[in-house]
């Protein structure tokens, strides 16, 4: 949702809490890819205007659900929170990742996926894409606290989805759901052609109630520290309002959030497109967000042992994109930082044309237009995919 006024904004520096850099957190942050962010954003754009309860909105919901399933989450980890808006049913989608030490205490990471007036690639395809990428990377990472990744609908009609969730789930749970923190990510796409190097971090300054303000301020200071520890971005401090954390705030929960610093003029219009935002900025905000979510949920600091991810599982997780391509292929799979692998490309007759070792970026710009076979090998296991080169 577009912010009409900035209630309080000051630039601050790091140093509020005793946080320290954790290398394994950074290793996971480094698994975020620009290719994935771009793919999520363009796929989100393809659904058009996603008015709550519309066919496009429902199609986007199903796309989100299928994304989580493709990451390896189970149907049992996904739940729907249905409500009616203007006579039409619409849904919030909730993915729950259970904590190891405090399974009944939750970090909520949320953002809305509904749009008005346009495809909403910034507002809020940007936040949606970051939530997807964080969920993908944290799939097999133990966290002490449980995490709920929530995609809300009905935000643009007055925070209807998040309010319904608070009313029918948070407060209807017996005992009431125990929430450690709500971290909202809304409109973090920046503006194409501008220098987008600062993220606004939002804390609670509301008086109804005011009892959660101090804890929110502390959490937001920690959020700002994480931005500097795990991303190249600078931070700006502002007051929270007008997005999906507000029903939680009114319910007495502790909130914080991200919002773009260069405020785009395009949300709620047909110009809220991929071309008018800065996908590299979204990538950098994702780094900051993943560092923060690991901090807030107390993610494991242990390195994944090589034996924890056998070659067969690595090959199962393989993604090669973009495909078709004209210049570069990007290889992504589990444990690629810890195991050796080779990738080769052959023509359809079996003649090998190129071979790389441990490369995540493969230059295919010299290959003529056509269909090829890409083979990735880990130890004695291999898988082959069709590669299409376009010129």
TORGUDREN-238428 format. One record per residue (C-alpha): residue in three letters; residue number from 1; z, y, x. Coordinates in steps of 0.25 Angstrom, whole numbers. Layout:
<pts>
<pt rest="ALA" nr="NUM" c3="Z" c2="Y" c1="X"/>
...
</pts>
This chain:
<pts>
<pt rest="UNK" nr="1" c3="0" c2="0" c1="0"/>
<pt rest="UNK" nr="2" c3="-4" c2="14" c1="6"/>
<pt rest="UNK" nr="3" c3="8" c2="22" c1="9"/>
<pt rest="UNK" nr="4" c3="7" c2="36" c1="4"/>
<pt rest="UNK" nr="5" c3="17" c2="43" c1="12"/>
<pt rest="UNK" nr="6" c3="25" c2="40" c1="25"/>
<pt rest="UNK" nr="7" c3="39" c2="41" c1="22"/>
<pt rest="UNK" nr="8" c3="44" c2="41" c1="36"/>
<pt rest="UNK" nr="9" c3="37" c2="38" c1="49"/>
<pt rest="UNK" nr="10" c3="41" c2="40" c1="63"/>
<pt rest="UNK" nr="11" c3="37" c2="33" c1="76"/>
<pt rest="UNK" nr="12" c3="48" c2="25" c1="82"/>
<pt rest="UNK" nr="13" c3="49" c2="17" c1="95"/>
<pt rest="UNK" nr="14" c3="54" c2="3" c1="97"/>
<pt rest="UNK" nr="15" c3="69" c2="0" c1="101"/>
<pt rest="UNK" nr="16" c3="76" c2="-2" c1="88"/>
<pt rest="UNK" nr="17" c3="81" c2="-16" c1="89"/>
<pt rest="UNK" nr="18" c3="83" c2="-26" c1="100"/>
<pt rest="UNK" nr="19" c3="70" c2="-34" c1="98"/>
<pt rest="UNK" nr="20" c3="63" c2="-39" c1="110"/>
<pt rest="UNK" nr="21" c3="48" c2="-44" c1="112"/>
<pt rest="UNK" nr="22" c3="47" c2="-59" c1="110"/>
<pt rest="UNK" nr="23" c3="35" c2="-66" c1="116"/>
<pt rest="UNK" nr="24" c3="33" c2="-77" c1="106"/>
<pt rest="UNK" nr="25" c3="32" c2="-66" c1="95"/>
<pt rest="UNK" nr="26" c3="21" c2="-59" c1="103"/>
<pt rest="UNK" nr="27" c3="14" c2="-73" c1="105"/>
<pt rest="UNK" nr="28" c3="13" c2="-74" c1="90"/>
<pt rest="UNK" nr="29" c3="9" c2="-60" c1="88"/>
<pt rest="UNK" nr="30" c3="-2" c2="-63" c1="98"/>
<pt rest="UNK" nr="31" c3="-7" c2="-73" c1="89"/>
<pt rest="UNK" nr="32" c3="-12" c2="-63" c1="79"/>
<pt rest="UNK" nr="33" c3="-27" c2="-61" c1="80"/>
<pt rest="UNK" nr="34" c3="-36" c2="-49" c1="76"/>
<pt rest="UNK" nr="35" c3="-46" c2="-59" c1="71"/>
<pt rest="UNK" nr="36" c3="-36" c2="-64" c1="61"/>
<pt rest="UNK" nr="37" c3="-32" c2="-50" c1="56"/>
<pt rest="UNK" nr="38" c3="-46" c2="-46" c1="54"/>
<pt rest="UNK" nr="39" c3="-49" c2="-59" c1="47"/>
<pt rest="UNK" nr="40" c3="-37" c2="-57" c1="37"/>
<pt rest="UNK" nr="41" c3="-41" c2="-43" c1="35"/>
<pt rest="UNK" nr="42" c3="-56" c2="-46" c1="32"/>
<pt rest="UNK" nr="43" c3="-53" c2="-57" c1="23"/>
<pt rest="UNK" nr="44" c3="-43" c2="-49" c1="15"/>
<pt rest="UNK" nr="45" c3="-53" c2="-38" c1="14"/>
<pt rest="UNK" nr="46" c3="-63" c2="-48" c1="8"/>
<pt rest="UNK" nr="47" c3="-55" c2="-50" c1="-5"/>
<pt rest="UNK" nr="48" c3="-57" c2="-35" c1="-9"/>
<pt rest="UNK" nr="49" c3="-47" c2="-27" c1="-18"/>
<pt rest="UNK" nr="50" c3="-35" c2="-36" c1="-20"/>
<pt rest="UNK" nr="51" c3="-29" c2="-30" c1="-32"/>
<pt rest="UNK" nr="52" c3="-16" c2="-38" c1="-36"/>
<pt rest="UNK" nr="53" c3="-20" c2="-49" c1="-46"/>
<pt rest="UNK" nr="54" c3="-35" c2="-48" c1="-44"/>
<pt rest="UNK" nr="55" c3="-44" c2="-59" c1="-39"/>
<pt rest="UNK" nr="56" c3="-45" c2="-53" c1="-25"/>
<pt rest="UNK" nr="57" c3="-30" c2="-52" c1="-24"/>
<pt rest="UNK" nr="58" c3="-29" c2="-67" c1="-28"/>
<pt rest="UNK" nr="59" c3="-40" c2="-71" c1="-18"/>
<pt rest="UNK" nr="60" c3="-32" c2="-63" c1="-7"/>
<pt rest="UNK" nr="61" c3="-19" c2="-70" c1="-11"/>
<pt rest="UNK" nr="62" c3="-27" c2="-84" c1="-10"/>
<pt rest="UNK" nr="63" c3="-32" c2="-79" c1="4"/>
<pt rest="UNK" nr="64" c3="-19" c2="-76" c1="9"/>
<pt rest="UNK" nr="65" c3="-13" c2="-89" c1="4"/>
<pt rest="UNK" nr="66" c3="-24" c2="-97" c1="11"/>
<pt rest="UNK" nr="67" c3="-22" c2="-89" c1="24"/>
<pt rest="UNK" nr="68" c3="-7" c2="-94" c1="24"/>
<pt rest="UNK" nr="69" c3="-11" c2="-108" c1="21"/>
<pt rest="UNK" nr="70" c3="-22" c2="-108" c1="32"/>
<pt rest="UNK" nr="71" c3="-11" c2="-103" c1="42"/>
<pt rest="UNK" nr="72" c3="-4" c2="-116" c1="39"/>
<pt rest="UNK" nr="73" c3="7" c2="-112" c1="29"/>
<pt rest="UNK" nr="74" c3="9" c2="-121" c1="17"/>
<pt rest="UNK" nr="75" c3="8" c2="-119" c1="2"/>
<pt rest="UNK" nr="76" c3="23" c2="-120" c1="1"/>
<pt rest="UNK" nr="77" c3="25" c2="-108" c1="10"/>
<pt rest="UNK" nr="78" c3="16" c2="-100" c1="1"/>
<pt rest="UNK" nr="79" c3="21" c2="-94" c1="-12"/>
<pt rest="UNK" nr="80" c3="16" c2="-85" c1="-23"/>
<pt rest="UNK" nr="81" c3="23" c2="-74" c1="-30"/>
<pt rest="UNK" nr="82" c3="15" c2="-70" c1="-43"/>
<pt rest="UNK" nr="83" c3="16" c2="-58" c1="-51"/>
<pt rest="UNK" nr="84" c3="7" c2="-50" c1="-61"/>
<pt rest="UNK" nr="85" c3="1" c2="-37" c1="-59"/>
<pt rest="UNK" nr="86" c3="-7" c2="-30" c1="-70"/>
<pt rest="UNK" nr="87" c3="-8" c2="-43" c1="-77"/>
<pt rest="UNK" nr="88" c3="-13" c2="-51" c1="-65"/>
<pt rest="UNK" nr="89" c3="-5" c2="-61" c1="-57"/>
<pt rest="UNK" nr="90" c3="-5" c2="-58" c1="-42"/>
<pt rest="UNK" nr="91" c3="3" c2="-65" c1="-31"/>
<pt rest="UNK" nr="92" c3="11" c2="-63" c1="-19"/>
<pt rest="UNK" nr="93" c3="9" c2="-73" c1="-8"/>
<pt rest="UNK" nr="94" c3="21" c2="-78" c1="0"/>
<pt rest="UNK" nr="95" c3="21" c2="-86" c1="13"/>
<pt rest="UNK" nr="96" c3="35" c2="-91" c1="17"/>
<pt rest="UNK" nr="97" c3="38" c2="-96" c1="31"/>
<pt rest="UNK" nr="98" c3="52" c2="-102" c1="32"/>
<pt rest="UNK" nr="99" c3="61" c2="-97" c1="43"/>
<pt rest="UNK" nr="100" c3="69" c2="-107" c1="52"/>
<pt rest="UNK" nr="101" c3="83" c2="-101" c1="52"/>
<pt rest="UNK" nr="102" c3="83" c2="-92" c1="40"/>
<pt rest="UNK" nr="103" c3="73" c2="-98" c1="30"/>
<pt rest="UNK" nr="104" c3="79" c2="-90" c1="18"/>
<pt rest="UNK" nr="105" c3="78" c2="-77" c1="24"/>
<pt rest="UNK" nr="106" c3="64" c2="-70" c1="24"/>
<pt rest="UNK" nr="107" c3="55" c2="-60" c1="32"/>
<pt rest="UNK" nr="108" c3="45" c2="-56" c1="22"/>
<pt rest="UNK" nr="109" c3="32" c2="-51" c1="28"/>
<pt rest="UNK" nr="110" c3="23" c2="-45" c1="17"/>
<pt rest="UNK" nr="111" c3="11" c2="-37" c1="13"/>
<pt rest="UNK" nr="112" c3="2" c2="-35" c1="1"/>
<pt rest="UNK" nr="113" c3="-12" c2="-41" c1="-1"/>
<pt rest="UNK" nr="114" c3="-16" c2="-34" c1="-14"/>
<pt rest="UNK" nr="115" c3="-25" c2="-21" c1="-13"/>
<pt rest="UNK" nr="116" c3="-30" c2="-10" c1="-21"/>
<pt rest="UNK" nr="117" c3="-43" c2="-2" c1="-20"/>
<pt rest="UNK" nr="118" c3="-49" c2="-10" c1="-9"/>
<pt rest="UNK" nr="119" c3="-48" c2="-22" c1="0"/>
<pt rest="UNK" nr="120" c3="-35" c2="-17" c1="6"/>
<pt rest="UNK" nr="121" c3="-38" c2="-22" c1="20"/>
<pt rest="UNK" nr="122" c3="-27" c2="-13" c1="26"/>
<pt rest="UNK" nr="123" c3="-19" c2="-12" c1="13"/>
<pt rest="UNK" nr="124" c3="-15" c2="-23" c1="15"/>
<pt rest="UNK" nr="125" c3="-24" c2="-33" c1="21"/>
<pt rest="UNK" nr="126" c3="-18" c2="-28" c1="34"/>
<pt rest="UNK" nr="127" c3="-4" c2="-33" c1="31"/>
<pt rest="UNK" nr="128" c3="-9" c2="-45" c1="24"/>
<pt rest="UNK" nr="129" c3="-17" c2="-49" c1="37"/>
<pt rest="UNK" nr="130" c3="-5" c2="-47" c1="46"/>
<pt rest="UNK" nr="131" c3="4" c2="-56" c1="37"/>
<pt rest="UNK" nr="132" c3="-6" c2="-67" c1="37"/>
<pt rest="UNK" nr="133" c3="-7" c2="-66" c1="52"/>
<pt rest="UNK" nr="134" c3="8" c2="-67" c1="54"/>
<pt rest="UNK" nr="135" c3="9" c2="-78" c1="44"/>
<pt rest="UNK" nr="136" c3="-2" c2="-86" c1="52"/>
<pt rest="UNK" nr="137" c3="5" c2="-84" c1="66"/>
<pt rest="UNK" nr="138" c3="19" c2="-87" c1="61"/>
<pt rest="UNK" nr="139" c3="16" c2="-100" c1="53"/>
<pt rest="UNK" nr="140" c3="22" c2="-109" c1="63"/>
<pt rest="UNK" nr="141" c3="32" c2="-99" c1="70"/>
<pt rest="UNK" nr="142" c3="47" c2="-102" c1="66"/>
<pt rest="UNK" nr="143" c3="54" c2="-90" c1="61"/>
<pt rest="UNK" nr="144" c3="69" c2="-89" c1="58"/>
<pt rest="UNK" nr="145" c3="67" c2="-81" c1="45"/>
<pt rest="UNK" nr="146" c3="57" c2="-85" c1="34"/>
<pt rest="UNK" nr="147" c3="45" c2="-76" c1="33"/>
<pt rest="UNK" nr="148" c3="38" c2="-73" c1="20"/>
<pt rest="UNK" nr="149" c3="24" c2="-68" c1="21"/>
<pt rest="UNK" nr="150" c3="21" c2="-61" c1="8"/>
<pt rest="UNK" nr="151" c3="7" c2="-56" c1="3"/>
<pt rest="UNK" nr="152" c3="11" c2="-47" c1="-9"/>
<pt rest="UNK" nr="153" c3="1" c2="-43" c1="-20"/>
<pt rest="UNK" nr="154" c3="3" c2="-31" c1="-30"/>
<pt rest="UNK" nr="155" c3="8" c2="-21" c1="-19"/>
<pt rest="UNK" nr="156" c3="-3" c2="-11" c1="-22"/>
<pt rest="UNK" nr="157" c3="2" c2="-11" c1="-37"/>
<pt rest="UNK" nr="158" c3="16" c2="-7" c1="-33"/>
<pt rest="UNK" nr="159" c3="22" c2="-18" c1="-24"/>
<pt rest="UNK" nr="160" c3="21" c2="-27" c1="-36"/>
<pt rest="UNK" nr="161" c3="20" c2="-40" c1="-28"/>
<pt rest="UNK" nr="162" c3="32" c2="-38" c1="-18"/>
<pt rest="UNK" nr="163" c3="40" c2="-33" c1="-30"/>
<pt rest="UNK" nr="164" c3="37" c2="-45" c1="-37"/>
<pt rest="UNK" nr="165" c3="41" c2="-54" c1="-25"/>
<pt rest="UNK" nr="166" c3="54" c2="-47" c1="-24"/>
<pt rest="UNK" nr="167" c3="57" c2="-48" c1="-38"/>
<pt rest="UNK" nr="168" c3="53" c2="-63" c1="-41"/>
<pt rest="UNK" nr="169" c3="55" c2="-69" c1="-27"/>
<pt rest="UNK" nr="170" c3="65" c2="-61" c1="-18"/>
<pt rest="UNK" nr="171" c3="75" c2="-58" c1="-29"/>
<pt rest="UNK" nr="172" c3="72" c2="-71" c1="-37"/>
<pt rest="UNK" nr="173" c3="76" c2="-80" c1="-26"/>
<pt rest="UNK" nr="174" c3="90" c2="-86" c1="-27"/>
<pt rest="UNK" nr="175" c3="96" c2="-81" c1="-18"/>
<pt rest="UNK" nr="176" c3="88" c2="-69" c1="-16"/>
<pt rest="UNK" nr="177" c3="78" c2="-70" c1="-5"/>
<pt rest="UNK" nr="178" c3="84" c2="-66" c1="8"/>
<pt rest="UNK" nr="179" c3="74" c2="-57" c1="15"/>
<pt rest="UNK" nr="180" c3="76" c2="-52" c1="29"/>
<pt rest="UNK" nr="181" c3="65" c2="-42" c1="30"/>
<pt rest="UNK" nr="182" c3="52" c2="-38" c1="22"/>
<pt rest="UNK" nr="183" c3="40" c2="-34" c1="32"/>
<pt rest="UNK" nr="184" c3="29" c2="-28" c1="24"/>
<pt rest="UNK" nr="185" c3="15" c2="-26" c1="30"/>
<pt rest="UNK" nr="186" c3="6" c2="-16" c1="22"/>
<pt rest="UNK" nr="187" c3="-6" c2="-8" c1="26"/>
<pt rest="UNK" nr="188" c3="-7" c2="-10" c1="42"/>
<pt rest="UNK" nr="189" c3="-22" c2="-9" c1="44"/>
<pt rest="UNK" nr="190" c3="-23" c2="5" c1="50"/>
<pt rest="UNK" nr="191" c3="-35" c2="13" c1="50"/>
<pt rest="UNK" nr="192" c3="-49" c2="10" c1="57"/>
<pt rest="UNK" nr="193" c3="-52" c2="19" c1="68"/>
<pt rest="UNK" nr="194" c3="-38" c2="24" c1="70"/>
<pt rest="UNK" nr="195" c3="-27" c2="21" c1="81"/>
<pt rest="UNK" nr="196" c3="-18" c2="11" c1="73"/>
<pt rest="UNK" nr="197" c3="-7" c2="8" c1="83"/>
<pt rest="UNK" nr="198" c3="6" c2="11" c1="74"/>
<pt rest="UNK" nr="199" c3="12" c2="3" c1="63"/>
<pt rest="UNK" nr="200" c3="22" c2="9" c1="53"/>
<pt rest="UNK" nr="201" c3="35" c2="1" c1="51"/>
<pt rest="UNK" nr="202" c3="42" c2="3" c1="38"/>
<pt rest="UNK" nr="203" c3="56" c2="3" c1="35"/>
<pt rest="UNK" nr="204" c3="65" c2="5" c1="22"/>
<pt rest="UNK" nr="205" c3="70" c2="19" c1="20"/>
<pt rest="UNK" nr="206" c3="72" c2="17" c1="5"/>
<pt rest="UNK" nr="207" c3="85" c2="20" c1="-3"/>
<pt rest="UNK" nr="208" c3="83" c2="9" c1="-14"/>
<pt rest="UNK" nr="209" c3="90" c2="2" c1="-7"/>
<pt rest="UNK" nr="210" c3="94" c2="8" c1="6"/>
<pt rest="UNK" nr="211" c3="102" c2="-4" c1="11"/>
<pt rest="UNK" nr="212" c3="90" c2="-11" c1="17"/>
<pt rest="UNK" nr="213" c3="85" c2="2" c1="25"/>
<pt rest="UNK" nr="214" c3="93" c2="-1" c1="38"/>
<pt rest="UNK" nr="215" c3="88" c2="-15" c1="39"/>
<pt rest="UNK" nr="216" c3="74" c2="-11" c1="36"/>
<pt rest="UNK" nr="217" c3="75" c2="0" c1="47"/>
<pt rest="UNK" nr="218" c3="80" c2="-11" c1="57"/>
<pt rest="UNK" nr="219" c3="69" c2="-21" c1="53"/>
<pt rest="UNK" nr="220" c3="58" c2="-10" c1="54"/>
<pt rest="UNK" nr="221" c3="63" c2="-6" c1="68"/>
<pt rest="UNK" nr="222" c3="62" c2="-20" c1="72"/>
<pt rest="UNK" nr="223" c3="48" c2="-21" c1="66"/>
<pt rest="UNK" nr="224" c3="44" c2="-9" c1="74"/>
<pt rest="UNK" nr="225" c3="49" c2="-15" c1="87"/>
<pt rest="UNK" nr="226" c3="41" c2="-28" c1="84"/>
<pt rest="UNK" nr="227" c3="28" c2="-19" c1="82"/>
<pt rest="UNK" nr="228" c3="30" c2="-14" c1="96"/>
<pt rest="UNK" nr="229" c3="34" c2="-27" c1="102"/>
<pt rest="UNK" nr="230" c3="22" c2="-35" c1="96"/>
<pt rest="UNK" nr="231" c3="11" c2="-26" c1="94"/>
<pt rest="UNK" nr="232" c3="4" c2="-14" c1="100"/>
<pt rest="UNK" nr="233" c3="8" c2="-5" c1="88"/>
<pt rest="UNK" nr="234" c3="17" c2="7" c1="88"/>
<pt rest="UNK" nr="235" c3="27" c2="9" c1="76"/>
<pt rest="UNK" nr="236" c3="30" c2="20" c1="65"/>
<pt rest="UNK" nr="237" c3="42" c2="19" c1="56"/>
<pt rest="UNK" nr="238" c3="41" c2="23" c1="41"/>
<pt rest="UNK" nr="239" c3="47" c2="20" c1="28"/>
<pt rest="UNK" nr="240" c3="43" c2="8" c1="19"/>
<pt rest="UNK" nr="241" c3="38" c2="10" c1="5"/>
<pt rest="UNK" nr="242" c3="26" c2="7" c1="-4"/>
<pt rest="UNK" nr="243" c3="24" c2="-8" c1="0"/>
<pt rest="UNK" nr="244" c3="28" c2="-22" c1="-2"/>
<pt rest="UNK" nr="245" c3="42" c2="-21" c1="5"/>
<pt rest="UNK" nr="246" c3="47" c2="-11" c1="-5"/>
<pt rest="UNK" nr="247" c3="51" c2="-21" c1="-16"/>
<pt rest="UNK" nr="248" c3="59" c2="-28" c1="-5"/>
<pt rest="UNK" nr="249" c3="65" c2="-15" c1="-1"/>
<pt rest="UNK" nr="250" c3="70" c2="-12" c1="-15"/>
<pt rest="UNK" nr="251" c3="76" c2="-26" c1="-15"/>
<pt rest="UNK" nr="252" c3="84" c2="-23" c1="-3"/>
<pt rest="UNK" nr="253" c3="76" c2="-31" c1="7"/>
<pt rest="UNK" nr="254" c3="74" c2="-26" c1="21"/>
<pt rest="UNK" nr="255" c3="59" c2="-21" c1="23"/>
<pt rest="UNK" nr="256" c3="50" c2="-16" c1="34"/>
<pt rest="UNK" nr="257" c3="35" c2="-15" c1="35"/>
<pt rest="UNK" nr="258" c3="22" c2="-11" c1="42"/>
<pt rest="UNK" nr="259" c3="12" c2="-1" c1="38"/>
<pt rest="UNK" nr="260" c3="0" c2="6" c1="45"/>
<pt rest="UNK" nr="261" c3="3" c2="19" c1="53"/>
<pt rest="UNK" nr="262" c3="-11" c2="25" c1="51"/>
<pt rest="UNK" nr="263" c3="-12" c2="24" c1="36"/>
<pt rest="UNK" nr="264" c3="-25" c2="20" c1="31"/>
<pt rest="UNK" nr="265" c3="-32" c2="29" c1="20"/>
<pt rest="UNK" nr="266" c3="-39" c2="16" c1="14"/>
<pt rest="UNK" nr="267" c3="-29" c2="7" c1="7"/>
<pt rest="UNK" nr="268" c3="-31" c2="6" c1="-8"/>
<pt rest="UNK" nr="269" c3="-46" c2="9" c1="-6"/>
<pt rest="UNK" nr="270" c3="-59" c2="2" c1="-4"/>
<pt rest="UNK" nr="271" c3="-58" c2="7" c1="11"/>
<pt rest="UNK" nr="272" c3="-46" c2="-2" c1="14"/>
<pt rest="UNK" nr="273" c3="-55" c2="-11" c1="22"/>
<pt rest="UNK" nr="274" c3="-55" c2="-18" c1="36"/>
<pt rest="UNK" nr="275" c3="-65" c2="-8" c1="42"/>
<pt rest="UNK" nr="276" c3="-55" c2="4" c1="39"/>
<pt rest="UNK" nr="277" c3="-43" c2="-3" c1="45"/>
<pt rest="UNK" nr="278" c3="-39" c2="-7" c1="59"/>
<pt rest="UNK" nr="279" c3="-37" c2="-22" c1="60"/>
<pt rest="UNK" nr="280" c3="-32" c2="-21" c1="75"/>
<pt rest="UNK" nr="281" c3="-21" c2="-13" c1="69"/>
<pt rest="UNK" nr="282" c3="-18" c2="-24" c1="59"/>
<pt rest="UNK" nr="283" c3="-18" c2="-34" c1="71"/>
<pt rest="UNK" nr="284" c3="-8" c2="-26" c1="78"/>
<pt rest="UNK" nr="285" c3="1" c2="-24" c1="66"/>
<pt rest="UNK" nr="286" c3="1" c2="-39" c1="64"/>
<pt rest="UNK" nr="287" c3="6" c2="-41" c1="78"/>
<pt rest="UNK" nr="288" c3="18" c2="-31" c1="75"/>
<pt rest="UNK" nr="289" c3="20" c2="-38" c1="62"/>
<pt rest="UNK" nr="290" c3="21" c2="-52" c1="68"/>
<pt rest="UNK" nr="291" c3="30" c2="-48" c1="79"/>
<pt rest="UNK" nr="292" c3="39" c2="-42" c1="68"/>
<pt rest="UNK" nr="293" c3="39" c2="-54" c1="59"/>
<pt rest="UNK" nr="294" c3="43" c2="-63" c1="70"/>
<pt rest="UNK" nr="295" c3="54" c2="-54" c1="74"/>
<pt rest="UNK" nr="296" c3="59" c2="-53" c1="59"/>
<pt rest="UNK" nr="297" c3="58" c2="-68" c1="56"/>
<pt rest="UNK" nr="298" c3="64" c2="-72" c1="70"/>
<pt rest="UNK" nr="299" c3="52" c2="-80" c1="74"/>
<pt rest="UNK" nr="300" c3="53" c2="-91" c1="84"/>
<pt rest="UNK" nr="301" c3="52" c2="-86" c1="99"/>
<pt rest="UNK" nr="302" c3="48" c2="-100" c1="104"/>
<pt rest="UNK" nr="303" c3="34" c2="-103" c1="109"/>
<pt rest="UNK" nr="304" c3="26" c2="-113" c1="102"/>
<pt rest="UNK" nr="305" c3="25" c2="-125" c1="111"/>
<pt rest="UNK" nr="306" c3="11" c2="-131" c1="114"/>
<pt rest="UNK" nr="307" c3="15" c2="-144" c1="108"/>
<pt rest="UNK" nr="308" c3="19" c2="-137" c1="95"/>
<pt rest="UNK" nr="309" c3="4" c2="-135" c1="92"/>
<pt rest="UNK" nr="310" c3="-4" c2="-147" c1="95"/>
<pt rest="UNK" nr="311" c3="-19" c2="-145" c1="97"/>
<pt rest="UNK" nr="312" c3="-23" c2="-150" c1="83"/>
<pt rest="UNK" nr="313" c3="-14" c2="-140" c1="77"/>
<pt rest="UNK" nr="314" c3="-21" c2="-129" c1="86"/>
<pt rest="UNK" nr="315" c3="-35" c2="-133" c1="82"/>
<pt rest="UNK" nr="316" c3="-31" c2="-133" c1="67"/>
<pt rest="UNK" nr="317" c3="-26" c2="-119" c1="68"/>
<pt rest="UNK" nr="318" c3="-39" c2="-114" c1="75"/>
<pt rest="UNK" nr="319" c3="-46" c2="-102" c1="70"/>
<pt rest="UNK" nr="320" c3="-59" c2="-97" c1="76"/>
<pt rest="UNK" nr="321" c3="-63" c2="-83" c1="71"/>
<pt rest="UNK" nr="322" c3="-72" c2="-75" c1="68"/>
<pt rest="UNK" nr="323" c3="-82" c2="-86" c1="64"/>
<pt rest="UNK" nr="324" c3="-93" c2="-82" c1="63"/>
<pt rest="UNK" nr="325" c3="-93" c2="-73" c1="75"/>
<pt rest="UNK" nr="326" c3="-102" c2="-66" c1="85"/>
<pt rest="UNK" nr="327" c3="-93" c2="-63" c1="97"/>
<pt rest="UNK" nr="328" c3="-79" c2="-69" c1="98"/>
<pt rest="UNK" nr="329" c3="-71" c2="-80" c1="92"/>
<pt rest="UNK" nr="330" c3="-56" c2="-80" c1="91"/>
<pt rest="UNK" nr="331" c3="-48" c2="-93" c1="92"/>
<pt rest="UNK" nr="332" c3="-35" c2="-94" c1="86"/>
<pt rest="UNK" nr="333" c3="-26" c2="-106" c1="84"/>
<pt rest="UNK" nr="334" c3="-11" c2="-110" c1="86"/>
<pt rest="UNK" nr="335" c3="-5" c2="-111" c1="100"/>
<pt rest="UNK" nr="336" c3="-18" c2="-106" c1="107"/>
<pt rest="UNK" nr="337" c3="-9" c2="-98" c1="116"/>
<pt rest="UNK" nr="338" c3="-2" c2="-111" c1="121"/>
<pt rest="UNK" nr="339" c3="-13" c2="-122" c1="122"/>
<pt rest="UNK" nr="340" c3="-26" c2="-122" c1="129"/>
<pt rest="UNK" nr="341" c3="-39" c2="-124" c1="121"/>
<pt rest="UNK" nr="342" c3="-54" c2="-122" c1="123"/>
<pt rest="UNK" nr="343" c3="-64" c2="-117" c1="114"/>
<pt rest="UNK" nr="344" c3="-79" c2="-120" c1="115"/>
<pt rest="UNK" nr="345" c3="-91" c2="-116" c1="108"/>
<pt rest="UNK" nr="346" c3="-103" c2="-126" c1="107"/>
<pt rest="UNK" nr="347" c3="-117" c2="-125" c1="100"/>
<pt rest="UNK" nr="348" c3="-120" c2="-135" c1="89"/>
<pt rest="UNK" nr="349" c3="-126" c2="-145" c1="99"/>
<pt rest="UNK" nr="350" c3="-113" c2="-146" c1="106"/>
<pt rest="UNK" nr="351" c3="-117" c2="-137" c1="118"/>
<pt rest="UNK" nr="352" c3="-104" c2="-129" c1="123"/>
<pt rest="UNK" nr="353" c3="-107" c2="-114" c1="124"/>
<pt rest="UNK" nr="354" c3="-93" c2="-109" c1="128"/>
<pt rest="UNK" nr="355" c3="-79" c2="-113" c1="131"/>
<pt rest="UNK" nr="356" c3="-66" c2="-105" c1="132"/>
<pt rest="UNK" nr="357" c3="-52" c2="-109" c1="135"/>
<pt rest="UNK" nr="358" c3="-40" c2="-103" c1="127"/>
<pt rest="UNK" nr="359" c3="-48" c2="-92" c1="122"/>
<pt rest="UNK" nr="360" c3="-45" c2="-85" c1="109"/>
<pt rest="UNK" nr="361" c3="-57" c2="-76" c1="109"/>
<pt rest="UNK" nr="362" c3="-71" c2="-83" c1="112"/>
<pt rest="UNK" nr="363" c3="-83" c2="-74" c1="115"/>
<pt rest="UNK" nr="364" c3="-95" c2="-80" c1="108"/>
<pt rest="UNK" nr="365" c3="-104" c2="-68" c1="108"/>
<pt rest="UNK" nr="366" c3="-114" c2="-74" c1="117"/>
<pt rest="UNK" nr="367" c3="-117" c2="-86" c1="108"/>
<pt rest="UNK" nr="368" c3="-129" c2="-85" c1="99"/>
<pt rest="UNK" nr="369" c3="-128" c2="-85" c1="84"/>
<pt rest="UNK" nr="370" c3="-126" c2="-98" c1="79"/>
<pt rest="UNK" nr="371" c3="-116" c2="-109" c1="75"/>
<pt rest="UNK" nr="372" c3="-107" c2="-116" c1="86"/>
<pt rest="UNK" nr="373" c3="-95" c2="-125" c1="88"/>
<pt rest="UNK" nr="374" c3="-82" c2="-120" c1="93"/>
<pt rest="UNK" nr="375" c3="-73" c2="-131" c1="98"/>
<pt rest="UNK" nr="376" c3="-58" c2="-128" c1="101"/>
<pt rest="UNK" nr="377" c3="-51" c2="-139" c1="110"/>
<pt rest="UNK" nr="378" c3="-36" c2="-140" c1="112"/>
<pt rest="UNK" nr="379" c3="-32" c2="-152" c1="121"/>
<pt rest="UNK" nr="380" c3="-40" c2="-164" c1="115"/>
<pt rest="UNK" nr="381" c3="-42" c2="-158" c1="102"/>
<pt rest="UNK" nr="382" c3="-53" c2="-149" c1="97"/>
<pt rest="UNK" nr="383" c3="-59" c2="-143" c1="85"/>
<pt rest="UNK" nr="384" c3="-73" c2="-137" c1="82"/>
<pt rest="UNK" nr="385" c3="-77" c2="-125" c1="73"/>
<pt rest="UNK" nr="386" c3="-91" c2="-120" c1="70"/>
<pt rest="UNK" nr="387" c3="-93" c2="-106" c1="76"/>
<pt rest="UNK" nr="388" c3="-103" c2="-96" c1="70"/>
<pt rest="UNK" nr="389" c3="-109" c2="-85" c1="80"/>
<pt rest="UNK" nr="390" c3="-116" c2="-74" c1="73"/>
<pt rest="UNK" nr="391" c3="-123" c2="-62" c1="79"/>
</pts>
